[in-house]
Amino acid sequence: MAEVVKERVQSIAHSINAEMKDTIPDEFIMPVEDQPILTTFKGPIPEIPTVDLSEPDQEKRVGSIVQAAKEWGFFQVVNHKIPVELIRKLKNVGEEFFELPQEEKEVYARPLGATSIEGYGSKISKGAKSWVDHLFHRIWPPSTINYQFWPKNPPSYREVNEEYGKYVKEVGDEILKSLSLGLELEESRMKEAVGGEEIEYMMKINYYPPCPRPDLALGVQPHTDLSSLTILVPNDVPGLQVFHHNHWIDVQYIPNALVIHIGDQAQIASNGLYKSVLHRTTVNKSKVRMSWPVFLEPPAEFVVGPIPELLTQDNPPKFKTKLFKDYAYCKLNKIPQ
Ligand SMILES: O=C(O)CCC(=O)C(=O)O
C-alpha cells in the first residue's frame, strides 16, 4: 500500500466535519475579491443556452451551438445519445473510488515530479488552496491510455470508462463539426485544427468534500480550459459558475445534460470568434459535489494556432501559432503566450 498523504482535502474535510468545527484552515480562504459570498451574481439569472442534439433541423442545431459558443463559450446539451444508464454507472464507479480508504486511493497518486498530470492528487496552488481532490487519466485514443492510473476497484471501473470514452468521442465530433460549419469551413476542419484523430481525451474526476465555510472557499479557482472543448457530467449538487458580462452566474443542474465549455484551443483556432469560457466552482456545506470533465486536448507536439483560411487583412491573427506543449507550459506557468 502507498503511504497516506496527509494533505488530501477529503481527509482535511473529514477531520473538520467529524469535530463539527465551523472553520477551515486559513490556506483555503480566498482573497476577498474572489470569495463566492461577495462575488456571486444575485440578480435575475440570464438564461444559459441549452442545445438539443436531437434537433433534426441541422441549421437550427448548428446555429444554437455556434451562437452559444460565440456569446457564452458555454452551453448544456440534452438528447446527446449517451445512455442515461452509462452516465449513472460512470458516476457510481467514480464515487466508489473516492469512497475507498485513503491508502487505496494513494496507489494511483500522481508520481512526484511527473511531467503528466495523470493520477490521483490535490491541486498545488501558489495562492489560496482549492477545496477539491481529483483523479486524471486519459480515456482515448487507446494508444495514449496509461491503465496504471485507472482504479482497479471498483472492478467495473475500466469497462465503464472505456464505454464512456466511445460515446463522449461521438459528442465531441458532433460539436466540433458544428463549430466548423459556424466558421463556414468544411465540417472536418475544426477537428483537424485541434488534433484530428489524435485528439487526447483526458478524464478528470473532481471530488469536492462538504466544506464548513462555502462562503470563503472555492473548489476550482477561476480559469479557462487549455482544451478545445470540455465535456462534463456533474452530480446533482450545483456549484459551477461561469463568468458572463462581468458577473459570476450559477449554472443550473439539468439532469442527464452534458455541460460543454469552449476551451482555449477552439478560441484560438477560430481566431477569437468562439469564446473560451472563464469558470470556477463553489462548494457545499453539507454535500459532496463531484464532476467528470473530459478535456479534448491536442497532442503535445501538435501545432495550434488560428486556422489559416480564416485570416485576412481585416481578420489578422490574434494568437500565435505554436506547439501545444509550449502553449500549455506558458499557461500553467503564467508566462505570456
Ligand atoms: O466541477 C466543475 O463543474 C468544473 C470543473 C473544472 O472547471 C475543472 O476541473 O477544470
The ligand as a Gaussian input file, in Angstrom:
#p B3LYP/6-31G(d) Opt

LIG

0 1
 O      -16.649000      20.864000     -11.382000
 C      -16.980000      21.557000     -12.323000
 O      -18.165000      21.751000     -12.614000
 C      -15.924000      22.274000     -13.159000
 C      -14.571000      21.646000     -13.050000
 C      -13.497000      22.400000     -13.752000
 O      -13.650000      23.502000     -14.208000
 C      -12.162000      21.772000     -13.871000
 O      -11.945000      20.698000     -13.322000
 O      -11.290000      22.367000     -14.550000

